[in-house]
Amino acid sequence: TFAIAAAGVVLAAMLLSALQPMPAAVEAQNVPCFRPIGGAKFVCADGGAFEAREGARIDVQYGAAALFGGSLEFVEATPIAVTSGGAIDPDGAVYVTLTSAGNVGTSNVVTTTARRLLILHNVGSNTITLTDTGQLLLGGNAALGANDTLVLFSSGGAASKWVQLSKADN
């Protein structure tokens, strides 16, 4: 839970630090999101939303903070049907649901760039075991039963690994 909350703080800071002032003509309009003239913050009222499209990046510099008073939501990627020894490829997603046709095991979780968060959630009834080997650095093999989750962090680099942050047995 701490890891998810920390990720939320980072995401909010990234969003807020990347916003640029709007031209004066736009600032005066009645829109759900705006930056007040001379203001040092961006305001988004009810019905407003921020969107960073594919390939976009929002950076929060060291020493900056992001604060959440609401909820943090992750877009669900296409569910992955895990097979024995098969690859789990999050394809850049943070939250990935897993299913399997039977009890299976794999150590093949496709790595990504450094400092990425990955939440794997078994939404099926069969056990999916992630083996503590290869690109997975776990606290032992992780057997994900129904509704269990595993939170990983990418170490990045040439020998990129997924490092376990937490596991919930539900």
N, C-alpha and C positions, 0 to 999 in steps of 0.2 A: 504494500500500500504506500509505503514511504517513497519507493522508486517511482510509482505512478504519479504521486503528488509532486515529486521533484521534477519529473518530466513536464508536468503541467505548468509549473512555475517557469521553466525554461522556455516552453512554447509561447507563453503569454509575453514574456520579455522580448522574445524574438519578434513577435508581431508588433508590439508597441514601438520598438526601437527602429523599425524599418520605415515607419510612416513619415512621409514628407508633407510639408505644408501645402495646402491647396491654394490656387489663385484666389484673390479677393472676391472675384465674381462668384465663384463656387461657394466660398465660405458664407456668403450672405443668403444662399438659397435654403429653403426648408427641406433638408434631407436628413435621413436617419443617422448618418455618420458625417461628422464634420470636425474641423480643427478651428476653434475660435480664433478670431483675428488677434494676433499678438499672444496667443496661448502657447503653452509648452506641453500641451497634451492633446490627444485626439479623442473625441467624444462619439460614442455610438449609442443611440437611444433604442428604445424598443422597436424591433423590426429591422434593425441594422445588422450588417454582417461584414466581416472581413474575409477575403478570399485570396489565398496564394495559389496560383495555378501551377500545373506541372512544370518542374524545372525552376520554380521560384524558390528563393531562399530568404529567410528572415534571420538576421544575426543579432544576438544580444552580446554586447561586449563584456569582458571581464569587469566585475564590480557593479554591473547593472542588475536590477531586480525585476521580476515579474510577479504580480500579485493577482490571485484569483479570488473572487467573491462568489463565483458561480461554479458551474461544472465544467469539466474537461471531457470532451468526447473524441473518440478515435473512429475514423471511418473503417468499417469492416471490409477487409479484402475478400476476394472470392474464396470460399472454403476450400481447403486442400484435403483430398482423400489420400491419406498416408498409406504406403505399401511397405512391406518388409524390405528394409535396406534402401528404400526410395528417398528421393530428395524432397525436402520441405523448402520451397523457395518463396520467401515473403515478398519478393519483388518490390521492396521499398516500403511496404506497409508496416505499421506499428502493431496493429491488432489483427491476428490471424486465427480463424477457427479451423480446427482439425477434426476429421472423421476417419474411420477405417472400416473395412469390411469384416475384420476380425482382429484379434490381438496381434499387434505388429511391433517391430522395433527398428530403429534407424539411428545413425549418428550423423546423417547427412542433412544438416541445416545450412543452406547456402549463405555464405558470409557476405557482408556488405561493407560500406565505408565505415570508418571509425566513428565512435560515439553515437551509434544508433541504438534505439530501444526496440525490443521485440517482445510482444506478449503472445504466447501460444496458449490457446484455450481449446481443450478437447470437448466438443459439443456432442460427441457420439457416446455410445454405451460400451464400446470396446476399449481395452487398454492400449495406449500408444507409449512405448518405452523409448526414451531418448538416452542413448548410451554415452557415458562419460568418456569419450575418446574423440580423436580427430579434431574437428573444429569446435567441439563442445567442451567447455571447462565447467563442469557441474560439481556439486557436492555429492557425487555418486550418481548412478543411473537414475533417471527421472521417469517413473511410471505414472503417466497421466491417465487416470480413470475418468469416468463421466464427470464433467464440469470442473476438472482440475486445470490449473493454469501454471505456466512457467514463464517467468520474466527474465529476459536475457539482455545483455549489453555488449555491443560489438567493440572489440579492442582495436580493430583496424590494423593497417600495416601489411607487409608482405605475408606474415604468418597470422592473418586475422583469425580471431577466435570469438565465439559467442560465450560470454562469461555469465554464469547464473547470478542473478540478483535476489530472486525469491521464487518460492514454489508454494502453491496453495492446494492442499488435498481437500476436496469438497465431497 
